[in-house]
């Protein structure tokens, strides 16, 4: 129920019949409501109840008074509140809900022992489920800094969780070990300065207390003592106070303090100030039953308390009693002093910047460094710098707004080892018909690791020194590539000239950073929405080449380039208007464009996804162009470089007689990579380190769990891959060398027919894809070839088709994905190429098997098949809802699709996915009533009951016992009464076999 506070606060309003007392009663919950919480911005109300639901309410436009369900006509709703979302995940009563600072997340806890974090910006999306309590979770509170969330449960523990990776930070049990009995709720609370966390229901010397936990080291040295029965609820006042100054007395600076209310099962309420040793006030026998919840008003001077007896009390405090509340500015200063940054949104900032408030102090520090380094290192005048401001307005937004909104949208992720990563975004061009000044007045958002390393020459506008080669895009050290033409001095301009307010940057930096250059320049078409993905170029070649699949002529006339720069310089001297400069550059660049236009568009295929997982160490050199990672986290993505481009990039490798149809990695002076996460294995390669006896030696260094080994190779290494068991490197002389994880050579060098295009490694399997479009896979444990020089010509039909990705499953099954969206795997048993995924498959778009999915998201939903189909499958699920195909057609398509999935999982030897799709397939057959297919399936799983020499039936498939699978399948069949005979028949046979 939502009540009007006016009649509560003023007696005359209470007597006035025209002023409504109750504003709205919402009856959607199906059982007792345990908790209601307003969001911090006051727009939403979240409620949790015994019906296992969390509902989020929002005030709707008033349509007219509506009467409360089941009441006489007198009781009418004055306001309309409607339920905007229902959050379903808990399997037991929801006991508490809580909004995070700035309403980023909503947390709910339940008697199902879990805490669920919901994305409050995208209801009903679930962020995570925190598991760890072994008893009913009955209270939640967010740290006001946003770094932690704390929960308290009946398992005699208080747990603190990090919001960075949602892992447990601390588990506090000592103060709760003596606690006998139980309370209905355990509402704990965090102080507004973030320094103290106060729990409910603790014990000290067998007396009930509210335990004070210090943020610093989670120490439990203090508590609030005095209640006769267990404490049920603690609530801090949102304000921080300072002592009220008496009139006329000199104002001594006093320490700020917090105020906390404690409610107990003994029906009494105590209010404490952290500056006093004893409670400020204790109110006994306020209610007939236990206190259930406490809430302070935003002013900090009013308190509402409710009880199990069904009543709510309002208490009014004066400034004399509590003290003077600090203003928001003063509160921010305290936060500034403790955590290094004010956490509230000050009035000078844009209100919509609420979303960029960073939720922990380390991140804040990092953000400040990032922003300041971005400003120091960019040649672009930043909006805050002394450059004249362009106060124009774009699409109704000022440039200042645009700049701030760019910062607002940045996505920050955590890698497995806890390092931070900021994902660059693509800023769409504002549609203003010409170059937009907005794009040149905004701060380029550089990942800080990169912006710190941008060579200083790049940031000075009139530099005459040599422009250093671009840093590689993983935030690594700039590295010169010996095999490529060095970028020309800045005054001659790098060849792939792009402009960011006259900044002369090698453009491969730009491909990976979010630099706000306008997409009017032709080569930029290629870098459309995939700005965030890693450019395929070799570090050092300007991205203008990468963005057109390596087809941009390098021999652009120097005089044209020079004239572009001269024109820009001249403009700069005479005017600061960037529109003019842009026009000048635009006009001159038109001269430099390639003649054949259409291939420009192919460039869109040339960007590669940034790998998830642990970032490479700072000291490591840039990765090889076609770096291939084992299938540890995500499959290596390789985008095609058109055959003509291979000539540009692969100059270093001597071309053998075979026809080169696949691109090869370029030779680099040094590179490094992480080949395994568990255990952590890093690989570093340095080519031509020393020379001995007339040949140049290359060094291979590997560190595994801190232990290092190294070895020398007589030829330069161009590609490497590895797993936790083995490492494999491909050299320039077309040989492969294989080492154990400790550095022991396992085989003599393997000679390949043509240079390596891609190398993959998984468990003890190695796969090599050569430039001559042949594929080989070896099993090193058994030392035999699984696939021998198998040609890709079967699947590479058509002139435009290229290999976009290659990977090797843990079972040694090779998979090749093509640029046309098809993925093939080479079946080891059938010795043929089989199609296992197709982006253009209409079956995926029309198959509707939503009703057949398991209730819990099963682990089988992940594996090589899911990796290949990924987003396409989810999109298909969405599309199938709106499919207009008639039911019988949709049914046939779904059946065909599910059978394809089963066959593909079988070929890929992915046991978990086979089981997952088998259960979905069975449920679909049961729902659709196809007894014929069901019987065939059961027959195959059961096999012959009596052994005979003629049977070719195998008892297992992919290591799974078929009869065990039948045991899982039968309960699904039993759900439909039509099949009870089938069910009974196979159930009996299984029983008989078990008894035999």
N, C-alpha and C positions, 0 to 999 in steps of 0.2 A: 504494500500500500504506500502511496505517496501522499504525505501530509503537508498541509500549508503551515509554515512556521509562524505566520503573522499572529493567529489566535493564541499560539503558545507563548509568544514573547510579550504580547500586549493584551491586557485584560479587556480594554474597550473593544478590541477586535473580536475577542472571544464572545462578548455579549451581543455583537452585531450579527444578526441572522443572515445578512446579505453576504457576509464573508464566509466562503466555504472552508470547512475544516479539513475534509479529505479531498484531495485533488483527483486521485485515480486509484482504482483497484484493478490489478491485473490477475486474471485467473487461469493463465495458460499452464502453469506447472501442474503436474499430475499427482504430486505428493508434497509433503511438508517442505517448506523453503527454509534453508539453513543459513543463508548468507546473502546480503545485498551490498553492492559496492558501486559508488559513483566513479566514473573515470575522472582523471585529473582535470580534463578540460570541461567537465560537467555536462557533456553532450550525451553520454551513454550511461546506462545503469546495467550492471551485470548481476545475475542472481543464480544461485546454485541450490539444488534441492535433492530430496530423497528419490526423485524420479531419474537420477543419474545424469540429469541434463544441466548444462549451463545455458542460460538465455541472456541475450543482450538486447536491451530495450532502448528505444529512441523516441523522443517526443514527436508526434505526428501533427500535421495541420489539423486544427480543431474543426470537426464537421458538425458538431452540435452535441448537446448533452446526451450521454447514453447511460442507461440505468445499469447498476451493478447486477450481475447475474444472481437470480434467486432472492433479490431484496424487494422491498416495497418501492413504489415509484419515487419515494422521497430521496433515496440514496442515489445520486447521479454522479457520473464521472465528469469533472469540470475540465480536465485535460485528457487528451488522447495519447496514450503511450502504446507503441506497437513493438512487437518482438521482431528485431531486424535479422537476428540469426540465432540458430540453436546449435550448440556445440556438443556433439555426441562422441564420446570415446570412453568415458568412465564406465566401469561395470558395477559400481556400487554408489551409495549415496555421496553426493558432493557436499563436503563439509565447509569449505572456505574458498573464496575467490579473491584475487588481488590484481590490481592494475600496476604495471611497472611505471617508473618515472617517465613522463612524456608519453604515456599510453602506447609504447611500442609493442608490448606483450601483455597478455592477460594470462594469469596462472590460476589453475584450479586444483584442489586436492580432494582426495576421496578415501572412503573406507576400503577401496580396492588396493590400498597401499601405494598408490602412484600420485605423481604431480604432473599435470599436463600443461605445457606452455603453448598458448595459441598466438598466432600472428594477428595482433589487433589491427593491423593495417589491411589485412586480407582475410577477414573471417570467411569461412570456418577453417582456414588453413592451420594445421597443427605444426608447431616448430619441432617439439620433441616431447618425449615422455620420460620423466625422471624416476628411475626405479632404484631402490636401495633400502627403503623402509620395510620393516617386517611386521609393522602394525598399522592400524588405521591412522591415516594422516589427517590431522584435525586443525591445522593452522598454517598460515603462510604470511611472509612479509618480505617486501623488496627493500634492499639497501637503497637509500635515497641517491647514492652515487650511481646506482645502476650496475654495479659490478657483480653483486651477489643476489641470490634469493635464499631465504632461510625457511625451513619447514620443521614442524614438530609433530611427533606421532605418539601413539600408544605403546610403541616399542621402547619407551624410556630413552629416546634419543632426540637430539636437535641436530639437523644436518644443514650445512651451508653449501650451496651449489654455485659454481661460477657461471656467469651468463656468456662468457667467451666461448667455452666449448661444452657447456652443460655437464661438466663433471663435478664430482664432490670435492669441495675444498676442505671441509672440516666435518668431523662427526663427534658431537659432544654428548657424552653419556654420564659422566661422573655425577653431576648434580641430580640426576633423575633415577639413579640406581635404587634408591630406597622407596621410590614412589609406589604406594599401594593403591588399589582402587583405580577408578578411572573418572575422567570428567567428560561431559558431553562435547566440549570444544577445548582446544588448546591454542588460543589466539595470541601469538607472540607479536612483538613490535620492535621496529628499528628506530633509533633516535634520529631527529631531523638533521643532525650534523654528521650522521653516519658512523659515529664512534662507538655506540653501544647498541647491543641487541639484547632485549629483555624477554625471557621465556615465561611461559605459564607453567604451573604445576611442577615445581622443583621441591626438593626437600633438603633441609639442613638441620642436623641434630634432631631428626624425626619431627621437625616442625615445617609446615608448608611455607614456601617462599616463592618469590619471583626472581629467577636467577639473572644476574647481569653478566653478559658475555662481552668482553672487550674485543673490538675489531683487531687490535694489535695483538696477534698471537692467539686469539680466541681464548684468552684467560678467563677463568671463572672464580674471581676472588671476592666478588661482592654480590649481595642480593637484597631484595626488599623483604623484610620480615615483619610479621605481626598478624597476618590473617589466621583465623582459627581452622579454616578448612582450605582445601586445595584452591589455588589460583586458576581461574578459567580463562581470563582475558586480560591482556595488557595493551594499552594504547597510548602512544606518545602524542603530545600536542604538536601540530604541524609547525608551530612557531618556535623560534629560539628567543629567550627573554634575557633582559638585563635588569638589574635592580632599579626600582623607581626612585628618582632623585627627589628628596624632600625640597619644598620650596625654599629658596634662599640659601640652601647649603651648597657648598662648592661641589661640583660634580666630580666625584672620584671615579676614575675608570674602574668598572667592576667587571668580573669575569662573566661572560654570557653563560646561561644554563638552560637546561631543557626541563620540560614538565611531563610527567607520566601518570596515567590513571591505571589503577589495578583493581579488577573485580574478582570476586571469589564465590565459591559455593556457600560461604557462610553468610551470604546475602548482604555483605557490606562492600563499600567502595572506598579506596584510599587514593589520595592524590599526592604525588611526591615531586619535589623540585630537586634537581641534581646538585643544587648548592646547599641543601639542608640535609642533616643526618636523619631527621625524623620526618614523618609525613606532614605535609602542609595541612591536610584535613582528612579525617576518617568519618564516613557516614555509615552508621550501623542500621541494620534492619530496614534498608531502603525498600526492599521487596519481600515477598513471601517465599520466593524460591531463588535458586542460584542465578547469578548474573551471567548473561549470555554474550553480550557484545557492547562495545563502547565506541562512540564516534565523537570527534571534536568538530566544532564549526571552523570555517576557514579563518575567522578572525582570531581563533585561539582562546576566545573568552567564554564560549558556550560548550556544553557537553551533553550528549544524549546517551542514555544507558538503557538497555532493555534486559528483560528477565524472562526466565522460564515460566513465570506466572502470567505472561501475556500483557504486561504493562511496559510502558516506556517512560523514563523520567528525564526531565530537562534540568540541567544545573547551570546557573549563570555565575560567572566569576567576574571580579572587577580587576582593574589594572593594579590597584593597591595590593590585591591578594597575590596575583601571579607575577607582576612586574611589567615593564614596558616591552612589548614585542619588537624585535629587531625588524627593520625594513628589509625588503627583498635585497636591496643593494648590500646592506650590512651582512645579511645571511650569505650572499654570494661571496663577500670578502672572506668570510670564515672558510667557505668551501675552497676559495682560491688559495688560502694559506695552507689548508690541510692537503688538498688534492692537486694543487697546481693549476686549477682552472675553475672559473665560476661555472656552476652546472645549470643555473637557471637561464632563461632567455631574458637578456636585459632589454630595456625598452628601445635601445638604439638599434637592436638587430631587427631583421624582418621577422614578423610573426611566423611565417611559414618555415623559418629556419629551425623551428622546434625539432624537426626530424633529424637535424645533423648533430644534435647534442650527443656527444660521445659518452658511452656508458661506463668508461672507467678511466682513471687518471693516467695510466701509462699510454693509453690510446690517445688521450688528449695531447700529451706531450709530443707524441709521434705526429699528430695532426699539425701541431704548431710548427714543428720542424719542417714538415712536408710543405706547409704553405709558405714558410719563410724561404725555404730553399728554392721552391718553385719561383718565388718572386725574384730571388737573387740571381738565379741561373737562367731565367728566360730573357731573351733579348726583347721579348714583347713587352711593351710598357704595361704594367699591371694597373688595375683600376685604382689601386691605392697609391701608386707611385706619383712622382711629381709631373709626369707627362700630362698634357692638357686633357681634361676629361671630355669624352664625347657624350653629351647628355641627350643623345637621341633616344627615341622610344621605338622598340620593335614590337609589332603585334601586341601593342598595349602593355608591354612590360619594359621597364627601364633596363638599361644595360646592367646596372647594379643588381637588379633582381635576377637577371639571366645568370650573371656570374655566381650569385649566391645559390641559385637553384642548381647550377652545375655541381657545386660542391656538395649540395644536399643529396644528390642522387648516388653518390659514390658507394660502391659495395665493398665491404671489407670482409675478408674470410680468414679463417685460421687454418694453417696446415697442420699435419699430424703432430709435428713436434712443437706446436705452439707458436710458430712465427706468423707474423701478420702479412697479409697480402691485400693490396687494394687493386680491384679490377678496374682497368680503364674503361671508359664508356665511349660510345660514339655520340657525338653531338650532331644531331641532324642539322642540315643547313636551314637557316631561317629563310623562308621564301620571300625575298624582297626584290627579286628580279635581277639584282646585281650583287656584287660582293657586299656582304653586310659588315658594317663596322663593328657590329656586336661581337662577331667572331674574333676580331682582332683586339678587342678591349678586354677580353676575359682572360683569366689566369689559366695558362695551360696546366692541366692536372698531371703532374709527373709522379710516378711511383717514387718515393723519396730515395730509394736506393739508387735510382737512375739519375734523379735530378742532382744528387750530390756529385755524381761522377761525370756529368756533361763536361767535356773538356772546356776549359775557360775560353779557348778561342771561339767556341761556338756561341758564346753569349755576348761577345762584343760585336757591335754592328759593323765597325769599320776595320775589323781585323785584317791584317795583311799576312798573318802567319799561316802556316799550313793547317787546314782543317783536319782534325784527327778523325780516324775512322770511327764509325758509330759504335757505341756500346751495344753489346748484344742485348736482346730484348728481355732476358730473364733478370735484368738488374745486375749484370755482371760487368767485369772490368773491360774497358775498351781494348780491343785487340786488333792489330794490323793483320790482314790476311796476305801472306807473301805472294800468293798466286794471282792476286787480282790487281788491276791498275790502282795505284794509290789515288785517293781523291785529290783533285787539283787544289792549288792554293785558293783561299777564300775569294781573292779578288778575281779569279778566273771562274769561280762558281763551280760547285760540284755539278756533275752532268745531269743528274736527275733533279734539276732545280725545282724546288717548291718553295713557297714563301710563307713565312709567318711574320708579317711586318718586317720584311727585309732580313729576317734571320737566316743565316746560311747554315743550315743543318744538313748533314748527310741524311737523306730521307729515310734510310732504314731505321733511324731513330724514330722518325715520325710514325712509321707503320705500327710500331708497338706502343708508342705513347699516345696519349690523347692530346694531340696538338691541334689547335683549332684552325686549321687551314681550310679555306673554302673549297667545297667540292666542285666548284666551277672548273678547276684545272682538270684537263682531260684525264690524266692517268689516275686521278683520285676516284674515278667511277668504280674502279676495281675494288677499292677499299670501302665498299658500301656499308652494309650493316655489320660486317665482320671486323670492325675496327679493333675489337677487343682481342682478336685472335692473332697468333704469332705470325709474322710475315715469313714467307718461305725463303727469302733471300739469304744468301750468305752474308754474315756481318761484313760491312765494308762496301757492298754494292748498294748504291742508292736505291730507295724503294720504288722510284719511278720504274725501275726495271722490273722489280717484283710485281708491281701492280699491273703490268701488262704481260705477265707470264714470260718475262725475260725477252720480250720482243722489241723493246724500245731501242733504237739504234744508239750505240755508244758514241758514234762519231758525229755527234751533233756539232754544227759549225761553232767554233769557239767565239767567233766575232758576234754571232747572234746572242750567245749567252752573255758575253761581256756587255753587249749593248743593253740587254735587259737590266743588268745591274747598274750600268751607268745611268740609264733612264731613271731608275728608282732613286739612286743617290741624288741626281739632279732635283727630282721632285722633292726629296726629303729636305734638301737645303732650302727650297723656296716655300714649301707649305707643309703643314703637319696634317693635312687632310688625307686620311688613309683611303678614302674612296678613289682619289686621283691615282694614288700609287697602285692601288689594285687594278685600276683600269689600265695603267701603263703595263703592268706585268702581264695582265690578261692579253693585251694587244700583242706584246712581244712573244708571249708563249704560243700564240696562235701560229707564229712563223715556225716554231720548233716542232710542231706536231708531226707525227708520222703520217705518211700518205695513206696506207691502207687503214681505214678506220675500224671496220668491224671487229678484228681480233682484239681490240681494246677490251671488249666486253668479256672476253674469256678470262680476263684477269680476275674476275670475281671468284674463279675457282682456286686462286693461288694462295689463300691464307690458311694457316694451320691452327688448330685449337691449342690453346695454352694448356699444358699438362696440369692436372691437379697434383696434390701431394706435396712432398717436401721440396722446398726450393733448393737450388744448388748453393753451395757455400760461396761466400763472397770472393774467395781467392780463385774460384774456378774460372776457367776461360770459357768463351762462348761455345755453345753446343754445335755439333755438325749440322749441316743443313737438313739432311734427311735422317735426323737422329731417330733411331727406332728403340722404343722402350718395350720391355717385356710387358705382357698383360699383367701388370701388378694392380694398377688402379683403373686406368682407362686405356682403351686400345690406342696404339700409336695412330695418329691421323696423318696420312700423307696425301697432300693434294697434288694433282698432276702438274708437271711442267711440260709444255708441248715439246714434241721431239726437236723442233728447230731450236728451242731454248737450250737443249742439252749441249748443243755446240758451244753456246756462250759460256755455260757454267762449268762444263767438265773438261776444259782445256788440259788440266794437269794429267789426266789418265791417258796412257797410250792406247789408242783405239785398236782393238784386235780385229780380226777379219769378220767376226760375227756382226750381224746388223744390230746396231744399238737402238732398241725401241723404248727402253725405260731410262729415266734420268738417274745419274749416279751422284753420290755426295761429293762435294768439292773437298779438296785437300786443305787442311788448316794447320797452322803452326802448332796449335794446342787446343784441346777441348776436354771437357769433363762431363760426367753424368752420374746420376744415381741409378743403379740397376736393380736395387732391391730395397724394400722398405723394412721387412722383418726377416732376417737381421738387416741393419742398414749397411749397404755396400755401395761405396763410391769408387768411381773409376776415373783416372786422369791420364790423358795421353799427351806426350810432348814429342813432336816429330823432329827428326834431325838434331838430336841433342848433342851428340858427339860424332866424330868420324874416326874409324879405325880401319886400317888395311885397305884404304881406298873406298870403303863404303860407308854411308852415313847411317847411324843407328838411331832408332826411335825408342823412347822409354814408355813403358806402361806401368802406372802406379795404381795400386788398389788398396783401399782401407776398408776393413770389415770389422764392425764393432770396436773401432779404435785400434785394431792391429793392422799394420801395413806390410805390404810386400811389393817388390817391383821386378821387372824383367826387361830385357832389351830385345828389339826386333830389328832385322837388317833392312826393312823397308818401311816407308811411311804408312801409318795407320789412317784409313779414311772412314771407317765405321766400326762401331763396337756395340755389343749388347751383352746382357747377362741376366742371371737369375740368382737365387740364393745358393745354388749348387755350382754353377759353372759360369765362365766368362768366355766370350768369343770375340775376336777382332779380325777385321778384314783389312788387308794391306793393299798398297798401290800395285804390287806385282801380282795381283789376282790370287793371293793365297789367303786361306783362313787358318788361324791358330786358335786352339781351344785349350783353356786352362781350368784347373779346379779352383774352388773358392779360396784355396790357400796358395795358389800360384804355381802349382805343379802342372807341367804340360801334359795333356792327356793323349794327344795324337800328334803324329808328324803333320806338317802343314798340308792342308788340303788345297789342291790346285783347281781353280774354277775356269770354265771355258771363257767367261767374259767378266768384266768388273762387276762388283756387287752393287745392286741398286738399293737393297734393304736387307737388314739383318735382324732377326728376331730370336729370342731365347726364352724358354719357359720350362721350369723344372729342369729335367736333364735332356731336353730336346733343343735342337738348333735348326733354324730355318734360314736359308739364303735365297734371296730373289735377285737374279742377275740382270744386268742391262740387256742381255740377249733374250729377256723375257722367258727365262726358265726358272723352275722352282725345285729346290732340294730340301729334304728334311732328314736329319740324322738323329738316331737314338743313341746317346753317348754311353748310357749304362750298359746296353747290349752291344754297343759299337757296331751298329748296322744302319743301312739306309732305309728309311720308311718310304720316302719319295725320291726318285732319282731323275734329275734333269727333266722334270715334267714341263712341257711347253705350255705357255699361257695363250697361245694363239687361238685355242678353242674358245676361250672366253673373251679375248680381246678382239672381237669382231667389230668392224666399223672403224672408220678413220679417227673419229673424235673420242673414242673410249680410252681412258687411261686408268692406271692403278691409283686409287686415292688413299688406300690404307691396306696394310698387311698385318696380320697378327697370328699368333700361335697359341692354341689353348694349352691348358695344363696337361692334357692327354696327348699332346703332340699332333693335333689336327690343324693343318694350315688353312687360313682363311684369307681370301683376297677380296677387298671391296673395290668396286669400280666407280668411275665418275658418273656413270649413268644410273647410279642408285642400286645396282644389283650387287649382292655379295655371294661369292661361291666358296665352297669348301672342297678340298680334295679328299674324297672318301678313300681311306687307306685300304679298306677291305674290297671295295668295288673297283679301285684304281681308276676312278673317273671323277670329273668335276661335277658337283651337284649344287643346284641353286638353293640357298637357304634363306635369303632375305631379299626383298625387292621393294624399294621405296615407292615405285609406281604401281604396286599391286592393288588392284581394285578390291580384292577379297578383304584386305585389312580395313578398307574404308567402309565396307558394308557388314563385316562380321559383327554380330552383336551377342557377346557372351557375358555381359555384365552380371546377369543373374546367377552365373555359374562360378563367379570368382569366390575364392575362399574368404571367410569373414575376416580372419587375421591376415595381414599382408605376409604371405609365405616367403621363406628364403629362396624358394625355387624361382621367384620372379627375377632373380639376378643370376647372370652367367653369360657365357659367350653369345648366346642367342639374343638375350635381352640387350646386351651391349650393342649388337648389330642393328636390332630393330628399334630399340630405345624409344626416342621421341615419336617415331612414326607409329608405333603401336598405341601409344597414349592418344595421339591425334586420331587414330582410327577408332579408338573407343568413344571419343567425343563425336566423331562424324557419324558413327553408326546410330547414335541416338536420333539423328535427324534424317536418317536414310529413308527415302520414299519408296524403296523397293518393296513389292508385295511380300507378305510374310513367308510364303513357301519358298520364294527366291532367296530371301534373306537367310532363311533356315538352311538352305542348301549351301549358300556361300559360307555361312558360319561353320558348317560341318567340314567343308573343304579346307577352310582356313585352319581349323583346329587339327585336322589330320596332317596338314602341312607342317604345323608346329611340332607335332609329335615326331614326325619323320626327321625333321631338321635336328631336333634335340638328340635323336638317336645317332644320326650321322656325326654330330659334333661331340658325341660321347659325353654329353652333359647330363649326369644322372639326376641332379636336383631339379633341373628344368624339365626333364622327361617326366618325373613324378608329378611335378606341378601341373603340366599340361594334360597329363593322363587323367588327373582328378577333375580338371575343368571339362575335359572331353566327356568323361563318364557322366558328370552332372548334366551336361548339355543333352546327351543321349537320353538320360532319364527324364529330363524336362520335356523333351520333344517326343518321347514315347517310342524310340526306335529299338524294338526288342531284338530284331535280327542282328544289328551291329553289336548290341550289348552282349548277346549270347556268344558271338564270335570272340569278343574281347575276353570274356570270362573263361572261355574254353582255352584260349591261348595262355592265359595266366595260370590256369590250374594245371594244364598239361595232362599227360596220360596218367591214369590212376595206377595202372599195372605196368611194370617195366617190360619192355620187349626190345629185342635187338634192332628192330626196324625203325624205332622212333628217332627223329632228329631233333626232338624238343630240348631246348636248353633251359636249365632251371633258373638261370639268372639272366638279367639284361643290364648292361652297364654296371655290374656289381650289385644290383638290387635283386633280391629274391623275388621271383614272379609271384609266388604264393603269398608272400608278405604284402605285395602290392594288391593282390586280390582281397586280402583282409581289409585293406584301406578302402578298396573300391566298393565292397559289399554294403557297408552302412549307407553309402550314397544311393545305391540301387534300392535299398530298403525304404528310402524316403517316399517312393512312389508305390502305392498299393497295387497298381497294375502289374508290378513285377514281383509280387511276393512269392510266386512259385519259382521263378528264376532264382530269387534270393535264397529261398529255402533249399533248393536243389544244390547250389554251390556251397552254401553254408554247411550242409550235411556232409558233402564230400570233403570239405576242408577239415571238419571235425574228425572224420574217419581217418584221413591221412595223418592227422596229428596223433590220434590214438595208436595208429600202427607203429 
